[in-house]
């Protein structure tokens, strides 16, 4: 059963080991690997991870490289470092023997698609939460070649207000208050790598997004619907903005994930 944050029983996370940094909850297969967004932390996925754990599934939420430390550290990372975090976490969980459900929020959605395309036998199903395939600020792609030069002049820019409709969730969100321009360039490069890979992705996929998302365009949803090779289900949210894992519809999202897994993967 999915309950709101205020009344959801909080299971204790297994302490992170030397091999794994993040949140982990024991349970049955298929294990769920949650991937947080750009400049965020595993807290962004905690509610959803605890919901699937309450339904009996194992859940893991790694810290992506360069996150939950300092913006200077994030500025030194490349998209390959973020992906290495994902691949190593999947290996630790045992994806080679028991394929995973991978759930990605924003940047995490890009990484989920890249894992599904490059390690298809490791992924049983995909949940894309407002995947960052197409940003509303399309002008960023135009200035992308100049970002390394701009980063030398002004390496960090204010992140601005979190794209959340729920004011309490906005206040509670944990993450960097600045964006390293070099890291932003890495996100844009990852977009350019993942887009051609999408037609190789054949796993069942649930796409969740709001048309009120101010960060990522709904165009990305329609683009995915015509290119993914497997079963595709889409959930359009009404009350949320971009960070759907934390916003007003978070319980709706959790129930949708559980239904998707039960109906599509456990049939």
N, C-alpha and C positions, 0 to 999 in steps of 0.2 A: 504494500500500500504506500502511495506517495502522499506525504503530508507536508504542510508548509514548514519553513525553517524554524518558526517559533515553537512548534510542537514535535518536530521530528526527533526521535531518539538518536543521540549522537554516538555511534559505535566508536570505540577507540581504534585509531589507526595503528597498524603494526609499525614499530619504530623503523625508520629508514636504515638500511644496512650500508656497508661500505660501498656496495655495488649500486645501490639505488638511493637517490635523493628525491624525496617527495612524500606523497601520501600513499599508503597501500592498505587495503582491506581484504582479508582472506574470504574465500567463498568458492562457489562451484564454477565450472566452465559453462559457456565461454567467458573468459575473463574480459573485462572492459578496460581499455587503455584510454584515459582522458588526456587531451593535450590542450593546454591553456593558450591564450592569445598573446600578441605582441605587447611587451612591457608589463605583462601581468604575472601572476603567480599561480600555484596550484589551488589557492583559495577560490579562484574563479570557477573551478570545477568541483569543489568540495560537495556542494549540495547535491548535484547530480550523481556523483560517485557514491555518496551515502544512500541515496535512493535505490540505486541498483544493488548496492550491498544489502540493504534491508530486504530486497527481494531474493537474496541468496547468492548473488554473483560476486566473484572477486572483482575488485576495482583498484586501479593503479593510476596515480597522477604524478608524473615526474616533473621536476623543475627543468625547463628548457635551458640550455646553455646560455649564460649571460644574464639570466633572470634571477630575481630574488637575491641580488647581491648589490651591484652598483651600476649606474648608467655608464660609467667608464668601462666596466667589464662587458656590458652589452655592446658597446661601441667596438670592442676588440673581437667580437664573434662574427662568424660568417654563417650563411644559411646551412652550410654543411655541418657546422657544430650543432645547430638546432636539430638537424636530422639525425646526427649521430646519437644524440640523447634519446630520440625516439627508437632508433634501431637497437640500441643497447638495452633500453627498458623492455622492448618486446622480446629480446633474446633472454633476458633474465626471467621474464614471466613464463617463457617456454613456448613462444608462438610457433616455433618450428614443429612442435609436436601437437599442440592444441591451438589452432588459429584463434585470433582475437576479434572482438568487436572494438573498433577504434573510433573514438568520439573526439572530434576536433572543433574547437571554437576559434573562428577567424583564422589567424596564422596557423593554429592547430589543424584547421581543415585542410590547408595546403599540405602540411606535413602528412596528414592522414592519407590524402590522395597519392602523394609521392611514395609512401610505404606500400600502398595497395598496388601501385603500378610496378614497383621495383622488387617487392617481396610478396607476390600475389598469394603464395601458399601460406603466408603468415596471417592473412586477414580474412576473417569469416564474414564480416559485415562492416559497414561504414555509416557513421552518423556525422553529418556536416552541419555545424551550427554557425550560420552566417559566415560561410567560408570566404576568405579574402582573395577571391579570384579577380574581382573587378572593384576597385575602390571608386567611390563617388568622385573623389578628387583626381580625375583622370589626367589633369595637368602634371601630376607627379611623374607620370611615365615620360612626358616630354622633357622634364628637367633631370631625369634620372642620370644621364651621362655627366651632368655638372655636379651631382651630389658630392663626390669625393673632394672636389675643389671647394664647394660651399662648406663642407665639414671642416676644412682647415681654417676657414674664417670664423665660423660659428658652429662648433661641433654639436651643440645640443639646442633643441627648440622646445618650448613649453608644449606639453601634451594637450592641454585644454581639458575641458570637462569630459568625464567618462560618458560614453554614449549609452546611457541607461535612463529609462523613463521613471523608474522607481527611485525617488529621492533618497530613501534610506539606503538602498543598495549602492547608490552613487556615493554616499558619504562613507559607507563601509568598505568600498572597494580598495584592495591592496595592490599597489603597483607603482611603477616609476612615474614621476611628475614631469619628466623630460623625455624627449625622443632623440636618440643619437642619429644624426643624419646618415652616418655610414651604415648603421643597422637598418634604417629605412630603405636604403639602397639594396641591401641584401634581401629584404622582403620582396621588393620589386623584381629582383633577379629570380627569386624562387617562383614568383608568379609566372615569369616567362618560361621557366623550366617545366612547371606542372601543367600548364595549359595544353601543350602538345601530348602529354602523357595520358590525359583523361580518357581518350578513346581506347586505351588499353585496360581501363578499370572495369572489371566485370562483376564485382561483388555486389550483392544487394545493398542499396544505399537509401538512407533517409536524409532528406535535406530539410533543415528548419531555418526559417528566416522571417523577418518582419519587413513589410513594405515601408515601415517607418524607420528603418535602419538608415542612419545618417553617415555611416562609414563605408558600407559595402552596398553596391547596387544590386537591385533585384535582377538585373540583367544576368548576373552570375548564376542565379537559379535556373532561368530559362536556358542559358547556355549549357549548363550541366544536363538538363533534362533531355537535350537532343544529342548528347555525346557519350554519356555513360552507357556501357554495354550491357549492364545487368538490370535487374528490377530496380525501379526508382520510385520512391514515395516522397511526397512533398507536404510539409506542414507550414502553412502561412499563419504567422502570429498576428494578433490584433492590437495588443497593448504594449508590446515591448519595442525596444530600439535595437541596438547592435549586440550587446552582451547578453544574449538570451539565456545563458546559463545562470545568470544572477537576477534577471529582470522579473517584471510582474508575472510573466507566463512560465516561470521556471518549473512549477509543478506540472503544468501542461506538457512541457518539454520532457520531463522525467517520465511521465506516463506514456508519452509517445515512444520514447526509447524502449521502454519495457514491452509495449505492445508490438513494436517492430521486431524485437528480438524473439518474443514468444511466437508471433505469427509467421515470421519469415525464416528465422534461423533454427527454431526448435520444432518446426512442423514435421 
